Amino acid sequence: MKKIFTILLMLSVTFAFAQEQQKVDLKKDGDVTVATYYHDNGAIEQQGTFNEAGELHGIWTSFDAKGNKVTMGNYHSGKKVGKWLFWSDNSLREVDYVDSKITSVSEWKDKVLLAVGN
């Protein structure tokens, strides 16, 4: 129970857009816990995993209330790593992270690239 509380507390701090009474499903899968958060309309808001230490770990994906992908990236032991993708309006932003520090940012406004994420 303490581990679940820690996980929920981390998410509320990490994801500022989380709601107070948000529906959450947590399922243990081997060494990780799979978390799925839902919008008020029942659509998935975000989904990802935590390691045994309760740290964000693995791929996390966020969606808007209509089910469109808005963010996808990877955590390793609580730190952002690798390429993260951010979709908004008519653009796709790719941000590279090392140890949660931004190393580069690229942006495209091509509708063909935007279709790849959704």
C-alpha positions in Angstrom: 0.0 0.0 0.0 2.9 2.4 0.8 4.3 1.8 -2.7 1.0 2.6 -4.4 0.7 5.8 -2.3 4.3 6.8 -3.3 3.5 6.1 -7.0 0.3 8.2 -6.9 2.1 11.0 -5.1 4.9 11.1 -7.7 2.4 11.2 -10.6 0.5 14.1 -9.0 3.7 16.1 -8.8 5.2 15.0 -12.1 2.0 15.4 -14.2 0.5 18.8 -13.2 -2.5 18.2 -15.3 -3.6 15.2 -13.2 -7.1 15.7 -11.6 -7.9 15.2 -7.9 -10.4 12.3 -8.4 -9.0 10.9 -11.5 -9.6 7.2 -12.3 -6.5 5.1 -12.2 -5.8 1.4 -12.9 -2.6 0.0 -11.5 -1.5 -3.6 -12.4 1.6 -5.4 -11.4 3.4 -7.0 -14.4 6.6 -8.7 -13.3 9.1 -6.1 -12.0 7.0 -3.1 -13.1 3.6 -1.6 -12.3 1.5 -0.5 -15.3 -0.5 2.7 -14.6 -3.4 3.9 -16.7 -5.1 7.2 -16.0 -8.4 8.2 -17.5 -10.1 11.5 -18.5 -13.5 12.2 -17.1 -15.1 10.9 -20.4 -13.4 7.5 -19.8 -10.7 7.9 -22.5 -7.2 7.1 -21.6 -5.3 10.2 -20.4 -1.9 8.6 -19.9 -0.3 5.2 -19.6 3.1 4.0 -18.5 5.1 2.0 -16.0 6.9 2.3 -12.7 9.8 0.3 -11.5 10.0 -1.5 -8.2 11.4 1.6 -6.5 8.2 3.5 -7.6 10.1 5.6 -10.2 8.7 6.4 -13.7 10.3 3.8 -15.9 9.7 2.9 -19.5 7.5 4.4 -22.2 4.8 6.9 -21.1 2.2 8.1 -23.5 -0.4 10.9 -23.0 -3.6 11.4 -24.9 -6.1 14.3 -25.1 -9.8 13.6 -24.3 -10.5 12.7 -27.9 -7.9 9.9 -27.8 -5.2 11.8 -29.9 -1.7 11.2 -28.8 -0.1 14.4 -27.4 3.1 13.1 -25.7 5.3 10.0 -25.9 8.6 9.5 -24.2 10.8 7.2 -22.2 11.8 7.3 -18.5 14.7 5.4 -17.0 14.6 5.2 -13.2 12.6 8.5 -13.0 14.6 10.5 -15.5 13.6 11.5 -19.0 15.8 9.8 -21.6 16.0 9.6 -25.4 13.6 11.1 -27.9 10.3 12.5 -26.7 7.6 13.5 -29.1 5.0 16.3 -28.5 2.1 16.7 -30.8 0.1 20.0 -30.7 -2.1 21.7 -33.3 -0.2 21.5 -36.6 3.2 20.7 -35.2 5.4 17.8 -34.0 8.2 18.6 -31.6 11.0 16.1 -31.0 13.0 16.7 -27.8 16.1 14.7 -26.9 16.8 14.1 -23.2 19.8 12.8 -21.3 19.3 12.5 -17.6 16.1 14.7 -17.8 18.2 17.5 -19.5 17.2 18.7 -23.0 20.0 18.1 -25.5 18.2 19.1 -28.7 14.8 20.2 -30.0 13.4 19.8 -33.5 10.0 20.9 -34.8 8.0 20.0 -37.9 4.8 21.4 -39.3 4.2 18.8 -41.9 0.8 17.1 -41.7 2.3 13.8 -43.0 4.6 13.7 -40.0 1.8 14.5 -37.6 -0.3 11.6 -38.9 2.5 9.1 -37.9 1.8 9.7 -34.2 -2.0 9.3 -34.2 
